[in-house]
């Protein structure tokens, strides 16, 4: 890596042009991220249908890798599919981490590969222990950590993209600090909202106004932060490359999330009877709400990372940019 000018006080390291493996690695990392989104969707469906304990053993399912008749048995079908997707993700992340180690010269990227592998292992163990120990709080941790793993894999896909590697050094902007701050606050707020939502879902109180109130009120905070970040990215920072798509996804996704949240609540006002007595629109609406939340969270993360890559505060540019593309991500992992 090439050290940024400015001596010990420099913010980090500049990326070498063209660093970061091959296009094939990028395409594979995109596939891994999409697979993870599918896994989150099916996991949300398992929660919505209360199918989490429909398979009582782990790591096998009724003593089999694929239990007989699992594709035609409600709840077992969803739970076992979730396990199969999880196993597939584990294998894919092993391959991704190994590929990064062998082809990406950036030390911080190689560390991210190992972190992703560690997180997917922890996720698998948490999912299994939730079944074996019958502890509902583990399901909350499992869900929240899964969203974090998704964001990390999306970030890896971003870092291996041609647009990231070949982007020009950050340009000076009077709005850089504000853009960085708003995008980061939006990402943190969405993640907190995800955790609150997980607690409500796994506590089975989604039909209770007092219990849903914190989630609903904080949704307004999230909407304000997300929409203000989008407006700034498309307005005063609109000329910066790479901000438009994540900003639009963040803003539009937030609006869709608000609508899905209202739909989920009103779909469940009749209560949370056992699955056999629940209409399909209840669990499909809730599942869509959770999956859309993952997309909104990832969009906020990408917007923050992209803003750090292309925008720098004027004081950090004494001739050449001191701020490393990606900010803390590059600085924290460089040698």
C-alpha positions in Angstrom: 0.0 0.0 0.0 1.0 3.6 -0.5 1.0 5.7 2.6 -1.0 8.9 2.4 1.0 12.1 2.7 1.1 14.0 6.0 3.3 11.9 8.1 2.0 10.1 11.3 -1.1 12.3 11.4 -2.3 11.1 8.0 -5.7 9.4 8.2 -4.8 6.2 6.5 -3.5 4.6 3.3 -4.4 5.1 -0.3 -5.5 2.1 -2.4 -3.2 1.0 -5.2 -4.8 1.4 -8.6 -6.3 -1.9 -9.7 -5.8 -3.6 -6.4 -8.3 -6.1 -5.2 -8.4 -9.4 -7.1 -10.4 -10.2 -10.2 -13.8 -9.5 -11.7 -14.7 -13.1 -11.0 -14.1 -12.6 -7.3 -16.3 -9.6 -7.4 -19.1 -11.5 -9.2 -18.8 -14.3 -6.7 -18.9 -11.9 -3.7 -22.1 -10.4 -5.2 -23.6 -13.9 -5.5 -22.7 -14.6 -1.8 -24.4 -11.4 -0.7 -27.6 -12.2 -2.7 -27.6 -15.7 -1.2 -27.4 -14.2 2.2 -30.4 -12.0 1.4 -32.3 -15.1 0.4 -31.3 -16.7 3.7 -32.5 -13.7 5.7 -35.8 -13.8 3.8 -36.4 -17.5 4.6 -35.2 -17.0 8.2 -37.8 -14.2 8.5 -40.4 -16.6 7.1 -39.5 -19.2 9.7 -40.0 -16.6 12.4 -43.3 -15.4 10.9 -44.7 -18.9 10.7 -43.3 -19.8 14.1 -41.4 -22.7 12.5 -38.2 -22.2 14.4 -38.7 -25.3 16.6 -40.5 -27.5 14.0 -37.2 -29.5 13.7 -36.2 -30.4 17.2 -32.7 -31.6 16.7 -29.5 -30.1 15.3 -27.2 -30.2 13.3 -29.3 -33.0 11.6 -33.0 -32.8 11.0 -34.9 -35.6 12.6 -31.7 -37.6 12.4 -31.2 -37.0 8.6 -29.4 -34.6 6.4 -32.7 -34.3 4.5 -35.6 -35.7 6.4 -38.1 -37.7 4.4 -41.1 -35.6 3.2 -39.6 -32.3 4.3 -40.5 -30.5 1.1 -44.2 -31.2 1.6 -44.5 -30.7 5.4 -45.4 -27.1 6.4 -43.0 -25.4 8.8 -40.5 -28.3 8.6 -40.1 -27.2 4.9 -39.3 -23.6 5.8 -37.0 -24.5 8.8 -35.1 -27.1 6.9 -34.7 -24.9 3.8 -33.3 -22.2 6.1 -30.7 -24.8 7.4 -29.8 -25.8 3.8 -29.3 -22.2 2.8 -27.2 -21.7 5.9 -25.0 -24.6 5.1 -24.6 -23.3 1.5 -23.7 -19.9 2.8 -21.0 -21.4 5.1 -19.4 -23.2 2.1 -19.6 -20.1 0.0 -18.0 -17.9 2.6 -15.2 -20.4 3.1 -14.5 -20.2 -0.6 -14.8 -16.4 -0.6 -12.3 -16.0 2.3 -9.8 -18.4 0.7 -10.2 -16.6 -2.6 -9.6 -13.2 -1.0 -6.5 -14.5 0.7 -5.0 -15.8 -2.5 -5.9 -12.9 -4.9 -6.4 -9.7 -3.0 -3.2 -7.8 -2.0 -5.0 -5.5 0.5 -4.2 -6.7 4.0 -7.4 -5.2 5.4 -9.5 -7.0 2.8 -7.9 -10.3 3.8 -8.8 -9.6 7.4 -12.4 -8.9 6.3 -12.5 -12.3 4.6 -11.6 -14.0 7.9 -14.0 -11.9 9.9 -16.8 -12.9 7.5 -15.9 -16.6 7.9 -15.8 -16.2 11.7 -19.2 -14.5 11.7 -20.9 -17.2 9.6 -19.6 -19.9 11.9 -20.9 -18.0 14.9 -24.3 -17.6 13.1 -24.5 -21.3 12.5 -23.7 -22.2 16.1 -26.2 -19.6 17.5 -29.0 -21.0 15.2 -28.3 -24.5 16.5 -28.1 -23.6 20.1 -31.4 -21.7 19.8 -33.0 -25.1 18.9 -31.1 -27.2 21.4 -31.3 -24.9 24.4 -34.8 -23.4 23.6 -33.6 -19.9 24.3 -35.6 -17.2 22.5 -33.1 -14.5 23.2 -30.6 -16.4 21.0 -33.0 -16.0 18.1 -32.8 -12.2 18.6 -29.0 -12.3 18.6 -29.1 -14.7 15.6 -31.3 -12.3 13.6 -29.4 -9.2 14.4 -26.0 -10.8 13.7 -27.4 -12.1 10.4 -28.2 -8.6 9.3 -24.6 -7.5 10.3 -23.1 -10.4 8.3 -25.2 -9.4 5.3 -23.8 -5.9 5.4 -20.3 -7.1 5.7 -20.7 -9.3 2.7 -22.3 -6.4 0.7 -19.2 -4.3 1.7 -16.9 -7.0 0.5 -18.7 -7.0 -2.8 -18.3 -3.2 -3.0 -14.6 -3.3 -2.1 -13.9 -5.9 -4.9 -15.9 -3.9 -7.5 -14.2 -2.1 -10.4 -15.9 1.1 -9.4 -14.3 1.1 -6.0 -10.8 0.1 -7.1 -10.6 2.5 -10.0 -12.3 5.5 -8.4 -10.3 8.7 -8.4 -8.8 9.9 -5.1 -11.4 11.6 -2.8 -12.3 15.2 -3.9 -12.5 18.1 -1.5 -16.1 19.0 -0.5 -17.4 21.4 2.1 -20.3 18.9 2.5 -18.0 15.8 3.1 -18.2 15.8 6.9 -21.9 16.3 6.9 -22.4 13.5 4.3 -20.2 11.1 6.2 -22.1 11.9 9.4 -25.6 11.6 8.0 -24.9 8.3 6.2 -23.3 6.8 9.3 -26.1 7.9 11.6 -28.6 6.5 9.1 -26.9 3.2 9.1 -26.6 3.0 12.9 -30.3 4.0 13.3 -31.5 1.4 10.9 -29.5 -1.3 12.6 -30.9 -0.3 16.0 -34.4 -0.4 14.5 -33.6 -3.9 13.2 -32.7 -5.0 16.7 -35.9 -3.5 18.2 -38.0 -5.2 15.5 -36.3 -8.6 16.2 -37.1 -8.3 19.9 -40.8 -7.5 19.1 -41.1 -10.3 16.6 -39.6 -13.0 18.9 -41.6 -11.7 21.8 -44.8 -12.2 19.8 -46.2 -8.8 20.8 -46.5 -7.3 17.3 -50.2 -6.8 17.8 -49.8 -4.8 21.0 -49.8 -1.0 20.7 -47.6 -0.4 23.9 -45.0 -2.9 22.8 -44.9 -1.7 19.2 -44.8 2.0 20.1 -41.0 2.2 20.5 -40.5 0.6 17.1 -43.0 2.9 15.5 -41.6 6.1 17.1 -38.0 5.2 16.3 -39.1 4.5 12.7 -39.8 8.3 12.4 -36.2 8.9 13.6 -34.9 6.4 11.1 -36.9 8.0 8.3 -35.7 11.5 9.1 -32.0 10.4 9.1 -32.4 8.2 6.0 -34.3 10.7 3.9 -32.0 13.6 4.9 -28.9 11.5 3.9 -30.6 10.8 0.6 -31.4 14.4 0.0 -27.9 15.6 0.8 -26.3 12.8 -1.4 -28.6 13.7 -4.4 -28.4 17.5 -3.8 -25.2 19.2 -2.7 -23.2 16.0 -3.2 -24.9 15.0 -6.4 -21.9 15.4 -8.5 -19.9 12.8 -6.5 -19.7 9.4 -8.3 -21.3 6.4 -6.8 -23.7 8.0 -4.3 -26.9 8.2 -6.4 -27.9 4.5 -6.4 -27.4 3.7 -2.7 -29.0 7.1 -1.8 -32.1 6.3 -3.9 -32.3 2.7 -2.5 -32.0 4.1 1.0 -34.7 6.7 0.5 -37.1 4.6 -1.5 -36.5 1.6 0.7 -37.3 3.6 3.8 -40.7 4.7 2.4 -41.5 1.1 1.5 -40.5 0.0 5.0 -42.8 2.5 6.6 -45.7 1.1 4.5 -44.7 -2.5 5.2 -44.5 -1.7 8.9 -48.0 -0.3 8.9 -49.2 -3.3 6.9 -47.5 -5.7 9.3 -49.1 -4.1 12.3 -52.6 -3.9 10.8 -52.3 -7.5 9.5 -51.6 -8.7 13.0 -54.1 -6.6 15.0 -56.3 -9.7 15.4 -53.6 -11.4 17.5 -50.9 -14.0 17.1 -52.8 -17.3 17.1 -51.0 -20.5 16.3 -49.9 -20.8 12.7 -52.7 -23.2 11.8 -55.2 -20.4 12.5 -53.3 -17.5 10.9 -54.1 -16.1 7.4 -51.1 -16.2 5.0 -51.0 -12.4 4.6 -49.9 -12.1 8.2 -46.6 -13.9 7.8 -45.9 -12.8 4.3 -46.2 -9.1 5.2 -44.0 -9.5 8.3 -41.4 -11.4 6.3 -41.3 -8.8 3.5 -40.9 -6.1 6.2 -37.9 -7.8 7.6 -36.2 -8.5 4.3 -36.8 -4.9 3.1 -35.1 -3.8 6.3 -32.0 -5.7 5.3 -31.9 -3.9 2.0 -32.3 -0.5 3.6 -29.6 -1.2 6.1 -27.2 -2.4 3.4 -28.0 0.7 1.3 -27.1 3.0 4.2 -23.8 1.1 4.8 -22.9 1.4 1.1 -23.8 5.1 1.0 -21.5 5.7 4.0 -18.6 3.7 2.5 -19.0 5.3 -0.9 -19.1 8.8 0.6 -15.9 8.1 2.4 -14.3 6.8 -0.8 -15.2 9.8 -3.0 -15.5 12.8 -0.6 -12.9 14.3 1.7 -13.0 17.4 3.9 -10.9 20.3 2.4 -8.6 20.3 5.4 -7.6 16.7 4.7 -6.3 17.6 1.3 -2.9 19.4 1.7 -2.1 18.8 -2.0 -3.0 15.1 -2.1 -5.8 13.5 -0.1 -4.9 12.3 3.4 -8.2 10.6 3.9 -8.0 6.9 2.8 -10.8 5.8 0.5 -13.2 4.0 2.8 -12.0 5.9 5.8 -11.7 3.7 8.9 -12.1 0.5 6.9 -8.9 1.1 5.0 -7.0 2.7 7.8 -7.9 0.1 10.4 -6.7 -2.8 8.3 -3.7 -1.5 6.5 -0.2 -2.5 7.5 
